[in-house]
Amino acid sequence: MKFIYLLLCIAGTVLPLSQFVPWLSAHGLDVPLLVQQATSARIAAFAWSDVLVSGIAVAAFVVAEGRRLAMPRLWLPLSCLAVGPSLALPLFLYLRERHRAAASLRRAD
């Protein structure tokens, strides 16, 4: 599963940024224009609403599950929410798999 999570991290970084970087190059960091274009059509508003709610859910999951498992460096997947939940969630799942594998090795010793 770790390999799949890493592939999803790559896709979750490349796909959103492949759309955002050209827009950013053309318009700069024009937040009012970004919000206007993101909400200019119902389908765009639908997609952004979905991303926003998913991001909040991922943040809550990372904090709750990360604390439950006493995982270090929870700031890393949380900061990846700046790219989007499509990066933050698979990165957290990858880190969780690594943490659980290391914990079971420590228990086996």
C-alpha positions as CSV (number, residue, x, y, z in Angstrom):
1,M,0.0,0.0,0.0
2,K,2.9,2.4,0.7
3,F,3.8,2.4,-3.0
4,I,0.2,3.2,-4.0
5,Y,0.1,6.0,-1.5
6,L,3.3,7.5,-2.9
7,L,1.9,7.3,-6.4
8,L,-1.2,9.1,-5.2
9,C,1.0,11.7,-3.6
10,I,2.7,12.4,-7.0
11,A,-0.7,12.5,-8.8
12,G,-2.2,14.7,-6.0
13,T,0.7,17.1,-6.5
14,V,1.1,17.1,-10.3
15,L,-2.5,17.2,-11.3
16,P,-3.7,20.2,-9.2
17,L,-0.5,22.2,-9.7
18,S,-0.5,21.6,-13.5
19,Q,-3.7,23.7,-13.5
20,F,-2.8,26.2,-10.9
21,V,0.8,27.1,-11.9
22,P,-0.2,28.3,-15.4
23,W,-3.1,30.3,-13.9
24,L,-0.7,31.8,-11.4
25,S,1.8,32.7,-14.1
26,A,-0.9,34.5,-16.1
27,H,-2.6,36.3,-13.3
28,G,-0.2,36.4,-10.3
29,L,-1.6,35.9,-6.8
30,D,-4.9,37.8,-7.6
31,V,-7.1,36.3,-4.8
32,P,-10.3,38.2,-5.8
33,L,-9.9,36.9,-9.4
34,L,-9.3,33.4,-8.1
35,V,-12.4,33.5,-6.0
36,Q,-14.4,35.0,-8.8
37,Q,-13.4,32.4,-11.3
38,A,-13.7,29.5,-8.8
39,T,-17.3,30.5,-8.1
40,S,-18.3,31.8,-11.5
41,A,-20.1,28.6,-12.5
42,R,-22.1,26.2,-10.4
43,I,-19.8,23.3,-11.4
44,A,-16.7,25.3,-10.3
45,A,-18.4,26.2,-7.0
46,F,-19.4,22.6,-6.6
47,A,-15.8,21.4,-7.1
48,W,-14.3,24.0,-4.8
49,S,-16.9,23.3,-2.1
50,D,-16.1,19.6,-2.3
51,V,-12.3,20.4,-2.0
52,L,-12.9,22.7,1.0
53,V,-15.0,20.2,2.9
54,S,-12.6,17.4,2.0
55,G,-9.7,19.5,3.3
56,I,-11.4,20.1,6.6
57,A,-12.2,16.4,6.9
58,V,-8.6,15.4,6.1
59,A,-7.2,17.9,8.6
60,A,-9.5,16.5,11.4
61,F,-8.5,13.0,10.4
62,V,-4.8,13.7,10.4
63,V,-5.0,15.4,13.9
64,A,-7.2,12.7,15.5
65,E,-5.5,9.6,14.0
66,G,-2.0,11.1,14.3
67,R,-2.5,11.9,18.0
68,R,-4.1,8.5,18.6
69,L,-1.1,6.7,17.1
70,A,1.4,9.3,18.6
71,M,2.8,10.0,15.1
72,P,5.5,12.6,14.8
73,R,5.6,15.4,12.2
74,L,1.8,15.8,11.7
75,W,2.6,19.3,10.4
76,L,3.9,17.8,7.2
77,P,0.6,16.4,5.8
78,L,-1.3,19.4,7.3
79,S,0.9,21.8,5.5
80,C,0.4,19.8,2.3
81,L,-3.3,20.9,2.4
82,A,-1.9,24.1,0.7
83,V,-1.7,21.9,-2.4
84,G,-4.9,20.1,-1.6
85,P,-6.4,17.1,0.1
86,S,-5.3,15.1,-3.0
87,L,-1.7,15.3,-1.6
88,A,-2.3,15.6,2.1
89,L,-4.4,12.5,2.5
90,P,-2.2,10.0,0.6
91,L,0.9,11.5,2.3
92,F,-0.7,11.0,5.7
93,L,-1.7,7.5,4.9
94,Y,1.9,6.7,3.7
95,L,3.3,8.2,6.9
96,R,0.8,6.2,9.0
97,E,1.8,3.0,7.3
98,R,5.5,3.7,7.9
99,H,4.8,4.6,11.6
100,R,2.8,1.4,12.1
101,A,5.5,-0.7,10.5
102,A,8.2,0.9,12.7
103,A,6.0,0.4,15.8
104,S,5.5,-3.3,15.1
105,L,9.2,-3.8,14.6
106,R,9.9,-2.1,18.0
107,R,7.3,-4.4,19.6
108,A,8.9,-7.5,18.0
109,D,12.3,-6.7,19.6
